Amino acid sequence: MKILHFGPNSNGNVFSLLKGFEKLGHQLKTCPIVHVKDTEKMSQMAIGAIEEFKPDMVLTVGGWHAHYEAKALWAILKRYGLPHAYWAIEDPTFFDWSSTVHLSAYDFVFTVSELCLPMYRSLGTPSSYLPYCIDPDFQRPYPPLANMRNDIIVLSNKIKEYDPKRCAFRNKCYRELIEPVWKAGYDIKIYGAGWDDPSLNINPKYVGGYTSRREVSKVYSSAKIVLMIQWDNEGHICYKTYEAMACKCLQLAPYTAAQQKYFKHGEHLIYVKSTEEVFKYIEYYLKNDEERNAITQKAQEEVYKNHNCSIRAKQALEALKDNGWNIDFICGQGVIV
């Protein structure tokens, strides 16, 4: 099967799903129209990719339609009669802002939040739950690097206060999990864009700056503990949750119902519900390497076994078939016939 993806290039990040299709034997092509502001140029790129690649279906991911003229692209896909699936990776936080603004353009929606399934169906859109996944060839442990060695890390961009309600839980994570730790003087490094904001008053020695996707696994591998930030406390599991497990870095994460359904406290990660618990678990697991390593080993086994990109791609194809897409499975692979 030939799958055409419109968006950014898919090297090693949340787009591991696309790598999963390739590992199942399908052909994948990415048309990188993101940030192409000229509508005519974008349209020519899209048409050229369609006519050269001759895809069986189109997959778009996330809110990248905010970065190009989406309506022009949707018209092109309709003209060529291409079935279009969308992976809503911003759900549920941006269900209204991102996921549903172009709902009529999608023949099927995958969502990372089970909470959104009834909402899509109430709008008449076929949908299926499809959480994040990792590529074991990319998200894996590396030998620790001397310039990245820290007891504790944070890997997350600072979110701008454009909408306090959407950012409320993220900000709570920062105030209760991260700010007290660096103020206490622990060996911590906070990676990502925006943490050098003067209003945060973070000591520069704790700010690691932006890290490329290709360096992220090395950062996890060089630390003992990662403090995790989540978008919300109900329906979303952050991509970095899976990523940290794949790289065998112990995560202290805010408790959320969505995570608890799939990952167990003390077996795959450590849930914390207060600043006091953050300090308690940091002190304990920095001193107990054997127990920390036992958890990270089980965590990696869990995501490699049940959340790898090949499994997720197969689940996606099965969902399409179950919803009437004409997909024939041969040796676990899907082909639109």
C-alpha positions as YAML, in Angstrom:
chain: A
units: angstrom
residues:
- id: 1
  name: MET
  ca: [0.00, 0.00, 0.00]
- id: 2
  name: LYS
  ca: [1.14, 3.54, -0.72]
- id: 3
  name: ILE
  ca: [0.55, 6.12, 2.01]
- id: 4
  name: LEU
  ca: [1.13, 9.81, 1.35]
- id: 5
  name: HIS
  ca: [1.74, 12.00, 4.38]
- id: 6
  name: PHE
  ca: [1.40, 15.77, 4.25]
- id: 7
  name: GLY
  ca: [3.31, 17.54, 6.98]
- id: 8
  name: PRO
  ca: [6.83, 17.72, 8.42]
- id: 9
  name: ASN
  ca: [9.42, 15.05, 7.82]
- id: 10
  name: SER
  ca: [8.91, 12.02, 10.05]
- id: 11
  name: ASN
  ca: [12.33, 11.39, 11.54]
- id: 12
  name: GLY
  ca: [12.13, 9.88, 14.99]
- id: 13
  name: ASN
  ca: [9.40, 11.82, 16.78]
- id: 14
  name: VAL
  ca: [5.65, 11.41, 17.25]
- id: 15
  name: PHE
  ca: [5.44, 10.36, 13.63]
- id: 16
  name: SER
  ca: [6.88, 6.96, 14.51]
- id: 17
  name: LEU
  ca: [3.50, 5.66, 13.35]
- id: 18
  name: LEU
  ca: [4.60, 6.39, 9.82]
- id: 19
  name: LYS
  ca: [7.78, 4.39, 10.34]
- id: 20
  name: GLY
  ca: [5.53, 1.57, 11.51]
- id: 21
  name: PHE
  ca: [3.78, 1.45, 8.14]
- id: 22
  name: GLU
  ca: [7.15, 1.15, 6.45]
- id: 23
  name: LYS
  ca: [8.17, -1.67, 8.78]
- id: 24
  name: LEU
  ca: [5.02, -3.53, 7.76]
- id: 25
  name: GLY
  ca: [6.17, -3.32, 4.16]
- id: 26
  name: HIS
  ca: [4.16, -0.35, 2.92]
- id: 27
  name: GLN
  ca: [5.49, 2.53, 0.89]
- id: 28
  name: LEU
  ca: [5.45, 5.93, 2.56]
- id: 29
  name: LYS
  ca: [6.11, 9.36, 1.12]
- id: 30
  name: THR
  ca: [6.15, 12.63, 3.03]
- id: 31
  name: CYS
  ca: [5.34, 15.83, 1.17]
- id: 32
  name: PRO
  ca: [6.87, 18.53, 3.43]
- id: 33
  name: ILE
  ca: [4.45, 21.39, 2.82]
- id: 34
  name: VAL
  ca: [4.67, 22.72, 6.37]
- id: 35
  name: HIS
  ca: [5.51, 26.44, 6.45]
- id: 36
  name: VAL
  ca: [5.05, 26.77, 2.67]
- id: 37
  name: LYS
  ca: [3.03, 29.97, 2.82]
- id: 38
  name: ASP
  ca: [2.51, 30.39, -0.91]
- id: 39
  name: THR
  ca: [-0.76, 28.58, -1.69]
- id: 40
  name: GLU
  ca: [0.09, 28.06, -5.35]
- id: 41
  name: LYS
  ca: [3.48, 26.57, -4.53]
- id: 42
  name: MET
  ca: [1.96, 24.35, -1.85]
- id: 43
  name: SER
  ca: [-0.70, 23.15, -4.28]
- id: 44
  name: GLN
  ca: [1.90, 22.35, -6.93]
- id: 45
  name: MET
  ca: [3.93, 20.36, -4.40]
- id: 46
  name: ALA
  ca: [0.86, 18.40, -3.34]
- id: 47
  name: ILE
  ca: [-0.28, 17.65, -6.88]
- id: 48
  name: GLY
  ca: [3.24, 16.67, -7.90]
- id: 49
  name: ALA
  ca: [3.50, 14.24, -4.97]
- id: 50
  name: ILE
  ca: [0.12, 12.69, -5.76]
- id: 51
  name: GLU
  ca: [0.78, 12.25, -9.46]
- id: 52
  name: GLU
  ca: [4.29, 10.90, -8.97]
- id: 53
  name: PHE
  ca: [3.60, 8.62, -5.99]
- id: 54
  name: LYS
  ca: [0.03, 7.57, -6.87]
- id: 55
  name: PRO
  ca: [-0.97, 6.92, -3.23]
- id: 56
  name: ASP
  ca: [-3.74, 4.62, -2.06]
- id: 57
  name: MET
  ca: [-4.54, 6.88, 0.87]
- id: 58
  name: VAL
  ca: [-3.49, 10.10, 2.58]
- id: 59
  name: LEU
  ca: [-2.60, 10.51, 6.25]
- id: 60
  name: THR
  ca: [-2.22, 13.87, 7.96]
- id: 61
  name: VAL
  ca: [-1.09, 14.27, 11.56]
- id: 62
  name: GLY
  ca: [-1.81, 16.85, 14.21]
- id: 63
  name: GLY
  ca: [-2.42, 20.54, 13.84]
- id: 64
  name: TRP
  ca: [0.01, 21.15, 11.03]
- id: 65
  name: HIS
  ca: [-2.86, 22.50, 8.92]
- id: 66
  name: ALA
  ca: [-2.33, 25.72, 10.86]
- id: 67
  name: HIS
  ca: [0.94, 26.10, 8.96]
- id: 68
  name: TYR
  ca: [-0.34, 25.79, 5.39]
- id: 69
  name: GLU
  ca: [-3.45, 26.53, 3.35]
- id: 70
  name: ALA
  ca: [-5.42, 23.50, 4.47]
- id: 71
  name: LYS
  ca: [-8.58, 24.17, 2.48]
- id: 72
  name: ALA
  ca: [-6.61, 24.24, -0.76]
- id: 73
  name: LEU
  ca: [-5.04, 20.88, 0.10]
- id: 74
  name: TRP
  ca: [-8.37, 19.32, 1.06]
- id: 75
  name: ALA
  ca: [-9.81, 20.41, -2.32]
- id: 76
  name: ILE
  ca: [-6.91, 18.69, -4.08]
- id: 77
  name: LEU
  ca: [-7.42, 15.46, -2.17]
- id: 78
  name: LYS
  ca: [-11.13, 15.54, -3.00]
- id: 79
  name: ARG
  ca: [-10.38, 16.15, -6.67]
- id: 80
  name: TYR
  ca: [-8.20, 13.04, -6.79]
- id: 81
  name: GLY
  ca: [-10.68, 11.00, -4.76]
- id: 82
  name: LEU
  ca: [-8.11, 10.01, -2.15]
- id: 83
  name: PRO
  ca: [-9.31, 8.54, 1.17]
- id: 84
  name: HIS
  ca: [-8.04, 10.74, 3.99]
- id: 85
  name: ALA
  ca: [-7.30, 9.69, 7.57]
- id: 86
  name: TYR
  ca: [-6.28, 12.15, 10.27]
- id: 87
  name: TRP
  ca: [-4.37, 11.40, 13.49]
- id: 88
  name: ALA
  ca: [-5.50, 13.88, 16.16]
- id: 89
  name: ILE
  ca: [-2.47, 13.98, 18.44]
- id: 90
  name: GLU
  ca: [-3.62, 17.16, 20.26]
- id: 91
  name: ASP
  ca: [-6.75, 15.61, 21.75]
- id: 92
  name: PRO
  ca: [-8.43, 16.35, 24.05]
- id: 93
  name: THR
  ca: [-6.79, 19.71, 24.85]
- id: 94
  name: PHE
  ca: [-7.14, 21.06, 21.31]
- id: 95
  name: PHE
  ca: [-10.20, 19.11, 20.19]
- id: 96
  name: ASP
  ca: [-12.03, 22.32, 19.25]
- id: 97
  name: TRP
  ca: [-9.06, 24.38, 18.06]
- id: 98
  name: SER
  ca: [-7.25, 21.78, 15.98]
- id: 99
  name: SER
  ca: [-8.97, 18.43, 15.60]
- id: 100
  name: THR
  ca: [-12.44, 19.44, 14.48]
- id: 101
  name: VAL
  ca: [-11.91, 22.66, 12.51]
- id: 102
  name: HIS
  ca: [-11.59, 20.69, 9.25]
- id: 103
  name: LEU
  ca: [-13.60, 17.65, 10.24]
- id: 104
  name: SER
  ca: [-15.44, 17.47, 6.91]
- id: 105
  name: ALA
  ca: [-12.10, 16.88, 5.17]
- id: 106
  name: TYR
  ca: [-11.44, 13.61, 7.00]
- id: 107
  name: ASP
  ca: [-12.90, 10.23, 6.13]
- id: 108
  name: PHE
  ca: [-11.59, 8.80, 9.39]
- id: 109
  name: VAL
  ca: [-10.03, 10.17, 12.57]
- id: 110
  name: PHE
  ca: [-7.58, 8.44, 14.89]
- id: 111
  name: THR
  ca: [-7.40, 10.08, 18.31]
- id: 112
  name: VAL
  ca: [-4.89, 9.75, 21.15]
- id: 113
  name: SER
  ca: [-7.69, 10.34, 23.67]
- id: 114
  name: GLU
  ca: [-10.40, 7.78, 24.38]
- id: 115
  name: LEU
  ca: [-12.48, 10.63, 25.82]
- id: 116
  name: CYS
  ca: [-12.89, 12.08, 22.35]
- id: 117
  name: LEU
  ca: [-14.32, 8.98, 20.68]
- id: 118
  name: PRO
  ca: [-17.97, 9.67, 21.59]
- id: 119
  name: MET
  ca: [-17.54, 13.31, 20.60]
- id: 120
  name: TYR
  ca: [-16.32, 12.40, 17.11]
- id: 121
  name: ARG
  ca: [-19.08, 9.88, 16.69]
- id: 122
  name: SER
  ca: [-21.69, 12.39, 17.81]
- id: 123
  name: LEU
  ca: [-20.42, 14.59, 14.99]
- id: 124
  name: GLY
  ca: [-20.82, 11.74, 12.52]
- id: 125
  name: THR
  ca: [-17.11, 11.08, 12.03]
- id: 126
  name: PRO
  ca: [-15.80, 7.50, 12.17]
- id: 127
  name: SER
  ca: [-12.99, 7.34, 14.72]
- id: 128
  name: SER
  ca: [-10.75, 4.99, 16.66]
- id: 129
  name: TYR
  ca: [-8.40, 5.26, 19.63]
- id: 130
  name: LEU
  ca: [-4.77, 5.23, 18.51]
- id: 131
  name: PRO
  ca: [-2.25, 6.30, 21.17]
- id: 132
  name: TYR
  ca: [1.35, 7.26, 20.56]
- id: 133
  name: CYS
  ca: [4.06, 4.74, 19.80]
- id: 134
  name: ILE
  ca: [7.83, 4.48, 19.64]
- id: 135
  name: ASP
  ca: [10.33, 3.20, 17.11]
- id: 136
  name: PRO
  ca: [12.75, 0.86, 18.95]
- id: 137
  name: ASP
  ca: [15.39, 1.65, 16.34]
- id: 138
  name: PHE
  ca: [15.24, 5.32, 17.28]
- id: 139
  name: GLN
  ca: [13.94, 5.55, 20.86]
- id: 140
  name: ARG
  ca: [16.50, 3.42, 22.68]
- id: 141
  name: PRO
  ca: [19.20, 3.74, 25.33]
- id: 142
  name: TYR
  ca: [22.57, 5.20, 24.38]
- id: 143
  name: PRO
  ca: [25.81, 5.24, 26.34]
- id: 144
  name: PRO
  ca: [25.65, 8.23, 28.74]
- id: 145
  name: LEU
  ca: [27.36, 11.35, 27.41]
- id: 146
  name: ALA
  ca: [29.59, 13.32, 29.77]
- id: 147
  name: ASN
  ca: [28.18, 16.70, 28.68]
- id: 148
  name: MET
  ca: [24.60, 15.50, 29.30]
- id: 149
  name: ARG
  ca: [25.04, 13.68, 32.61]
- id: 150
  name: ASN
  ca: [22.51, 14.89, 35.18]
- id: 151
  name: ASP
  ca: [20.63, 13.23, 38.00]
- id: 152
  name: ILE
  ca: [17.36, 14.79, 36.88]
- id: 153
  name: ILE
  ca: [16.10, 16.21, 33.59]
- id: 154
  name: VAL
  ca: [13.02, 17.83, 32.12]
- id: 155
  name: LEU
  ca: [12.33, 17.57, 28.40]
- id: 156
  name: SER
  ca: [9.51, 19.88, 27.39]
- id: 157
  name: ASN
  ca: [9.07, 23.23, 25.72]
- id: 158
  name: LYS
  ca: [7.65, 25.97, 27.90]
- id: 159
  name: ILE
  ca: [4.08, 26.60, 26.78]
- id: 160
  name: LYS
  ca: [3.10, 30.21, 26.20]
- id: 161
  name: GLU
  ca: [0.19, 31.55, 28.22]
- id: 162
  name: TYR
  ca: [-2.07, 32.06, 25.19]
- id: 163
  name: ASP
  ca: [-4.92, 30.18, 26.86]
- id: 164
  name: PRO
  ca: [-4.71, 29.72, 30.66]
- id: 165
  name: LYS
  ca: [-7.40, 27.01, 30.71]
- id: 166
  name: ARG
  ca: [-5.59, 24.81, 28.18]
- id: 167
  name: CYS
  ca: [-2.26, 25.29, 29.95]
- id: 168
  name: ALA
  ca: [-3.51, 24.97, 33.52]
- id: 169
  name: PHE
  ca: [-2.38, 21.40, 34.17]
- id: 170
  name: ARG
  ca: [0.96, 21.89, 32.43]
- id: 171
  name: ASN
  ca: [1.62, 24.90, 34.60]
- id: 172
  name: LYS
  ca: [0.60, 22.92, 37.67]
- id: 173
  name: CYS
  ca: [3.16, 20.27, 36.70]
- id: 174
  name: TYR
  ca: [5.85, 22.92, 36.49]
- id: 175
  name: ARG
  ca: [4.96, 24.60, 39.79]
- id: 176
  name: GLU
  ca: [4.65, 21.36, 41.79]
- id: 177
  name: LEU
  ca: [7.14, 19.01, 40.12]
- id: 178
  name: ILE
  ca: [9.89, 21.09, 38.57]
- id: 179
  name: GLU
  ca: [10.25, 24.54, 40.12]
- id: 180
  name: PRO
  ca: [10.71, 23.22, 43.68]
- id: 181
  name: VAL
  ca: [13.41, 20.81, 42.48]
- id: 182
  name: TRP
  ca: [15.65, 23.35, 40.82]
- id: 183
  name: LYS
  ca: [15.08, 25.80, 43.66]
- id: 184
  name: ALA
  ca: [16.28, 23.08, 46.05]
- id: 185
  name: GLY
  ca: [19.57, 22.90, 44.15]
- id: 186
  name: TYR
  ca: [19.38, 19.38, 42.75]
- id: 187
  name: ASP
  ca: [21.49, 18.35, 39.77]
- id: 188
  name: ILE
  ca: [18.79, 19.12, 37.21]
- id: 189
  name: LYS
  ca: [18.75, 20.29, 33.61]
- id: 190
  name: ILE
  ca: [15.63, 21.63, 31.90]
- id: 191
  name: TYR
  ca: [15.70, 21.12, 28.13]
- id: 192
  name: GLY
  ca: [13.39, 22.77, 25.63]
- id: 193
  name: ALA
  ca: [12.51, 26.15, 24.19]
- id: 194
  name: GLY
  ca: [11.43, 29.05, 26.36]
- id: 195
  name: TRP
  ca: [12.89, 28.15, 29.75]
- id: 196
  name: ASP
  ca: [15.31, 31.06, 29.55]
- id: 197
  name: ASP
  ca: [12.31, 33.41, 29.89]
- id: 198
  name: PRO
  ca: [13.45, 36.02, 32.47]
- id: 199
  name: SER
  ca: [10.02, 35.98, 34.12]
- id: 200
  name: LEU
  ca: [10.68, 32.40, 35.31]
- id: 201
  name: ASN
  ca: [13.87, 33.48, 37.06]
- id: 202
  name: ILE
  ca: [15.47, 30.05, 36.52]
- id: 203
  name: ASN
  ca: [19.19, 29.96, 37.23]
- id: 204
  name: PRO
  ca: [20.87, 29.63, 33.78]
- id: 205
  name: LYS
  ca: [22.89, 26.64, 34.99]
- id: 206
  name: TYR
  ca: [19.68, 24.62, 35.05]
- id: 207
  name: VAL
  ca: [18.62, 25.56, 31.51]
- id: 208
  name: GLY
  ca: [19.71, 23.12, 28.81]
- id: 209
  name: GLY
  ca: [18.22, 24.91, 25.81]
- id: 210
  name: TYR
  ca: [16.54, 23.40, 22.78]
- id: 211
  name: THR
  ca: [17.42, 19.80, 21.95]
- id: 212
  name: SER
  ca: [16.97, 18.31, 18.49]
- id: 213
  name: ARG
  ca: [14.87, 15.17, 18.08]
- id: 214
  name: ARG
  ca: [17.99, 13.19, 17.27]
- id: 215
  name: GLU
  ca: [19.55, 14.13, 20.61]
- id: 216
  name: VAL
  ca: [16.53, 13.44, 22.82]
- id: 217
  name: SER
  ca: [17.23, 9.73, 23.37]
- id: 218
  name: LYS
  ca: [20.81, 10.59, 24.35]
- id: 219
  name: VAL
  ca: [19.56, 13.11, 26.91]
- id: 220
  name: TYR
  ca: [17.27, 10.51, 28.50]
- id: 221
  name: SER
  ca: [20.05, 7.95, 28.46]
- id: 222
  name: SER
  ca: [22.44, 10.27, 30.29]
- id: 223
  name: ALA
  ca: [20.08, 10.98, 33.19]
- id: 224
  name: LYS
  ca: [18.66, 8.94, 36.07]
- id: 225
  name: ILE
  ca: [15.25, 10.58, 36.49]
- id: 226
  name: VAL
  ca: [12.99, 12.62, 34.23]
- id: 227
  name: LEU
  ca: [10.27, 14.85, 35.63]
- id: 228
  name: MET
  ca: [7.32, 14.56, 33.26]
- id: 229
  name: ILE
  ca: [4.87, 17.24, 32.21]
- id: 230
  name: GLN
  ca: [1.39, 16.24, 31.00]
- id: 231
  name: TRP
  ca: [-1.14, 18.30, 29.07]
- id: 232
  name: ASP
  ca: [-4.14, 17.33, 31.16]
- id: 233
  name: ASN
  ca: [-5.12, 15.07, 34.03]
- id: 234
  name: GLU
  ca: [-7.81, 13.05, 32.26]
- id: 235
  name: GLY
  ca: [-7.63, 12.03, 28.63]
- id: 236
  name: HIS
  ca: [-4.13, 12.41, 27.24]
- id: 237
  name: ILE
  ca: [-0.86, 10.53, 27.67]
- id: 238
  name: CYS
  ca: [2.14, 12.62, 26.65]
- id: 239
  name: TYR
  ca: [4.32, 11.23, 23.87]
- id: 240
  name: LYS
  ca: [7.35, 11.68, 26.10]
- id: 241
  name: THR
  ca: [5.90, 9.13, 28.51]
- id: 242
  name: TYR
  ca: [6.53, 6.39, 25.95]
- id: 243
  name: GLU
  ca: [9.82, 7.93, 24.83]
- id: 244
  name: ALA
  ca: [11.35, 8.03, 28.32]
- id: 245
  name: MET
  ca: [10.39, 4.40, 28.92]
- id: 246
  name: ALA
  ca: [11.98, 3.32, 25.65]
- id: 247
  name: CYS
  ca: [15.22, 5.01, 26.70]
- id: 248
  name: LYS
  ca: [15.16, 3.49, 30.22]
- id: 249
  name: CYS
  ca: [14.98, 6.74, 32.15]
- id: 250
  name: LEU
  ca: [12.88, 6.59, 35.32]
- id: 251
  name: GLN
  ca: [10.03, 9.07, 35.15]
- id: 252
  name: LEU
  ca: [8.27, 10.78, 37.99]
- id: 253
  name: ALA
  ca: [4.95, 11.70, 36.47]
- id: 254
  name: PRO
  ca: [1.84, 13.52, 37.65]
- id: 255
  name: TYR
  ca: [-0.90, 11.00, 38.27]
- id: 256
  name: THR
  ca: [-3.53, 10.90, 35.51]
- id: 257
  name: ALA
  ca: [-6.38, 8.46, 34.96]
- id: 258
  name: ALA
  ca: [-5.35, 7.90, 31.34]
- id: 259
  name: GLN
  ca: [-1.82, 6.82, 32.29]
- id: 260
  name: GLN
  ca: [-2.97, 4.63, 35.16]
- id: 261
  name: LYS
  ca: [-5.00, 2.56, 32.71]
- id: 262
  name: TYR
  ca: [-1.85, 1.47, 30.84]
- id: 263
  name: PHE
  ca: [1.16, 2.03, 33.10]
- id: 264
  name: LYS
  ca: [1.54, 0.87, 36.70]
- id: 265
  name: HIS
  ca: [3.06, 2.78, 39.58]
- id: 266
  name: GLY
  ca: [6.28, 1.16, 40.76]
- id: 267
  name: GLU
  ca: [6.44, -1.11, 37.73]
- id: 268
  name: HIS
  ca: [6.65, 1.20, 34.69]
- id: 269
  name: LEU
  ca: [6.94, 4.67, 36.28]
- id: 270
  name: ILE
  ca: [6.38, 6.54, 39.52]
- id: 271
  name: TYR
  ca: [3.27, 8.66, 40.01]
- id: 272
  name: VAL
  ca: [3.52, 11.72, 42.20]
- id: 273
  name: LYS
  ca: [0.63, 13.74, 43.58]
- id: 274
  name: SER
  ca: [2.44, 16.45, 45.51]
- id: 275
  name: THR
  ca: [5.73, 18.29, 45.81]
- id: 276
  name: GLU
  ca: [6.46, 16.32, 48.98]
- id: 277
  name: GLU
  ca: [6.19, 13.07, 47.02]
- id: 278
  name: VAL
  ca: [8.50, 14.42, 44.32]
- id: 279
  name: PHE
  ca: [11.26, 15.00, 46.87]
- id: 280
  name: LYS
  ca: [10.60, 11.66, 48.59]
- id: 281
  name: TYR
  ca: [10.90, 9.65, 45.38]
- id: 282
  name: ILE
  ca: [13.88, 11.63, 44.05]
- id: 283
  name: GLU
  ca: [15.81, 10.94, 47.24]
- id: 284
  name: TYR
  ca: [14.86, 7.27, 47.26]
- id: 285
  name: TYR
  ca: [15.56, 6.40, 43.62]
- id: 286
  name: LEU
  ca: [18.78, 8.38, 43.37]
- id: 287
  name: LYS
  ca: [20.11, 6.21, 46.18]
- id: 288
  name: ASN
  ca: [18.68, 2.89, 44.98]
- id: 289
  name: ASP
  ca: [20.08, 2.19, 41.55]
- id: 290
  name: GLU
  ca: [18.98, -1.44, 41.49]
- id: 291
  name: GLU
  ca: [15.32, -0.67, 42.10]
- id: 292
  name: ARG
  ca: [15.38, 2.26, 39.70]
- id: 293
  name: ASN
  ca: [16.90, 0.11, 36.97]
- id: 294
  name: ALA
  ca: [14.38, -2.67, 37.56]
- id: 295
  name: ILE
  ca: [11.53, -0.25, 36.88]
- id: 296
  name: THR
  ca: [13.13, 1.20, 33.78]
- id: 297
  name: GLN
  ca: [13.80, -2.29, 32.44]
- id: 298
  name: LYS
  ca: [10.14, -3.27, 32.81]
- id: 299
  name: ALA
  ca: [9.05, 0.04, 31.34]
- id: 300
  name: GLN
  ca: [11.15, -0.46, 28.24]
- id: 301
  name: GLU
  ca: [9.88, -4.02, 27.82]
- id: 302
  name: GLU
  ca: [6.31, -2.75, 28.06]
- id: 303
  name: VAL
  ca: [6.57, -0.06, 25.38]
- id: 304
  name: TYR
  ca: [8.70, -2.21, 23.09]
- id: 305
  name: LYS
  ca: [6.16, -5.03, 23.31]
- id: 306
  name: ASN
  ca: [2.83, -3.19, 23.29]
- id: 307
  name: HIS
  ca: [3.50, 0.32, 22.01]
- id: 308
  name: ASN
  ca: [5.95, -0.11, 19.15]
- id: 309
  name: CYS
  ca: [5.29, 1.52, 15.80]
- id: 310
  name: SER
  ca: [4.68, -1.73, 13.89]
- id: 311
  name: ILE
  ca: [1.90, -2.76, 16.29]
- id: 312
  name: ARG
  ca: [0.38, 0.72, 16.15]
- id: 313
  name: ALA
  ca: [0.39, 0.79, 12.34]
- id: 314
  name: LYS
  ca: [-1.30, -2.60, 12.24]
- id: 315
  name: GLN
  ca: [-3.92, -1.37, 14.72]
- id: 316
  name: ALA
  ca: [-4.55, 1.63, 12.48]
- id: 317
  name: LEU
  ca: [-5.13, -0.55, 9.44]
- id: 318
  name: GLU
  ca: [-7.37, -2.90, 11.40]
- id: 319
  name: ALA
  ca: [-9.47, 0.05, 12.56]
- id: 320
  name: LEU
  ca: [-9.88, 1.28, 8.98]
- id: 321
  name: LYS
  ca: [-10.91, -2.17, 7.82]
- id: 322
  name: ASP
  ca: [-13.38, -2.52, 10.69]
- id: 323
  name: ASN
  ca: [-14.92, 0.78, 9.62]
- id: 324
  name: GLY
  ca: [-15.50, -0.24, 6.03]
- id: 325
  name: TRP
  ca: [-12.25, 0.69, 4.31]
- id: 326
  name: ASN
  ca: [-11.51, -1.85, 1.60]
- id: 327
  name: ILE
  ca: [-8.28, -3.19, 3.08]
- id: 328
  name: ASP
  ca: [-7.18, -6.77, 2.56]
- id: 329
  name: PHE
  ca: [-4.66, -8.13, 5.05]
- id: 330
  name: ILE
  ca: [-1.95, -10.41, 3.76]
- id: 331
  name: CYS
  ca: [0.58, -11.73, 6.31]
- id: 332
  name: GLY
  ca: [-0.35, -8.92, 8.69]
- id: 333
  name: GLN
  ca: [0.05, -6.23, 6.06]
- id: 334
  name: GLY
  ca: [-2.71, -4.13, 4.59]
- id: 335
  name: VAL
  ca: [-3.40, -3.37, 0.97]
- id: 336
  name: ILE
  ca: [-6.29, -1.31, -0.32]
- id: 337
  name: VAL
  ca: [-7.88, -3.38, -3.08]
...
